[in-house]
Amino acid sequence: MEAPPPCVVIFCVAYEDVVAFYRDALSLPLVSVEESHTILDAGGMWLIVHPAAAEWAAASPPRRREAGAVKPMLNVPSIADARDRAAKLGGVVDPPEAEWPWRNVICCKGHDPEGNVFEVMQPAG
């Protein structure tokens, strides 16, 4: 059996909401749903969503967890589309004026329904 690609694990209380957010708002394809977690394909890396105990619950509405030690950078076809879908699913992709260029992509920060920070990247031009 082949080893999995590099992975990032996100622990969350609202497990189903967070899975739906990354799958639907950021268009990450589903790899598998397992007994203890869900795996999404983040383009050469797996994003693993894992339930956490209730005491991990984020504030309501969620506060962005800026001080986190890890911030996944995820490819999306369109930041504008991800922004619209994120708003409908309880997360945020920052407004267009917060976007910036880097290498051959445009980047923008956001957070999921529990406040976990990520960046999205779309091809420039």
Protein Blocks (a to p, Z undefined) as FASTA:
>chain_A
ZZdddddddddfklmlmmmmmmmmnopacfbdcfkbccddeehiacddddddfklpccdd
ddddfkbcbdcddddfblklmmmmmmmnopacddfklgccehjbccdddddfkopacddd
ddeZZ
